[in-house]
Amino acid sequence: MKSTTNKIEKLQATNQKLENKITTTTISKEETQKMRIKTKENEVNVQKLKLTQITQQKDLEKVISML
């Protein structure tokens, strides 16, 4: 679960850097579009990881309740 949390934090930090780069630097429309696509891909991955995290938590709760 810790590694999932770390992955989520890393993707969110990457997205923040990309957003800052998009808004603060002068880059081509094509490059901006590529960065926005990457940001959206990262957001999807964050959501997948959050779902994984929820599943892991539920599995952990099941195991604990069996003890």
Secondary structure by P-SEA (a helix, b strand, c coil): caaaaaaaaaaaaaaaaaaaaaacccccaaaaaaaaaaaaaaaaaaaaaaaaaaaaaaaaaaaaaac
